[in-house]
Amino acid sequence: MQDYFEEGEYIIREGQVGDTFYIIADGSVSITQKLVGQDEPQHIRNLSKGSFFGEKALLTEDRRTASAMALGPGVELLTLNRE
């Protein structure tokens, strides 16, 4: 399956239950995470074409440990659901 997210749109949010794995087909994604002692989520890294995230969602029903947001001008993702 293929999805498109506009710049600034959350793809996943930290704490949500995950059931989808993502591969970046085009564009970039910003990964942020809440860290102990910090009031605001901290930028961890940017991911670009060919990178992937959310792989743990295919194996377990754990909650997301980070948030992913589309960077400009948007991001095209290939997705795979646990089902």
C-alpha positions as CSV (number, residue, x, y, z in Angstrom):
1,M,0.0,0.0,0.0
2,Q,1.1,3.6,-0.5
3,D,0.4,6.7,1.6
4,Y,1.2,10.4,1.3
5,F,1.7,12.8,4.2
6,E,1.9,16.6,3.8
7,E,4.7,18.6,5.4
8,G,4.1,18.9,9.2
9,E,1.6,16.0,9.3
10,Y,2.2,13.3,11.9
11,I,2.7,9.8,10.5
12,I,2.9,8.2,14.0
13,R,2.8,9.6,17.5
14,E,4.7,8.4,20.4
15,G,2.5,6.3,22.8
16,Q,0.1,5.1,20.1
17,V,-0.4,1.4,19.6
18,G,1.4,0.5,16.3
19,D,0.3,-1.9,13.6
20,T,2.0,-0.5,10.5
21,F,5.6,-0.6,9.1
22,Y,6.8,2.2,6.8
23,I,9.4,2.5,4.1
24,I,10.1,6.0,2.7
25,A,9.6,6.0,-1.1
26,D,10.2,9.7,-1.5
27,G,10.8,12.7,0.9
28,S,12.0,12.9,4.4
29,V,10.7,12.2,7.9
30,S,11.7,13.8,11.3
31,I,11.8,11.5,14.3
32,T,11.3,12.9,17.8
33,Q,11.1,11.3,21.2
34,K,10.3,12.4,24.7
35,L,13.4,12.1,26.9
36,V,13.6,12.0,30.7
37,G,14.3,15.5,32.1
38,Q,13.1,17.3,28.9
39,D,9.8,19.2,28.7
40,E,9.5,19.0,24.9
41,P,10.1,16.0,22.6
42,Q,13.7,16.1,21.2
43,H,14.7,15.7,17.6
44,I,16.5,12.3,17.2
45,R,17.2,12.1,13.5
46,N,15.9,12.7,10.0
47,L,15.2,9.7,7.7
48,S,15.1,9.9,3.9
49,K,14.3,7.8,0.8
50,G,15.0,4.1,1.4
51,S,14.9,4.4,5.2
52,F,12.2,2.6,7.3
53,F,10.5,2.8,10.7
54,G,7.8,1.1,12.7
55,E,9.2,-2.4,12.2
56,K,8.5,-3.4,15.8
57,A,4.8,-2.9,15.1
58,L,4.8,-6.0,12.9
59,L,6.2,-8.2,15.7
60,T,4.5,-6.9,18.9
61,E,1.6,-4.7,20.0
62,D,3.9,-2.3,21.8
63,R,3.2,1.4,21.9
64,R,5.2,3.6,19.6
65,T,8.5,4.8,21.3
66,A,8.9,7.9,19.1
67,S,6.9,10.2,16.8
68,A,7.4,10.6,13.0
69,M,6.5,13.8,11.1
70,A,6.6,14.5,7.4
71,L,9.1,17.1,6.3
72,G,8.6,19.4,3.3
73,P,7.2,19.3,0.7
74,G,5.7,15.9,1.9
75,V,6.6,12.3,2.1
76,E,5.4,9.2,0.1
77,L,5.5,6.0,2.1
78,L,5.1,2.3,1.3
79,T,3.2,0.7,4.2
80,L,2.7,-2.8,5.5
81,N,0.1,-3.7,8.1
82,R,0.6,-6.5,10.7
83,E,-2.4,-8.3,9.2
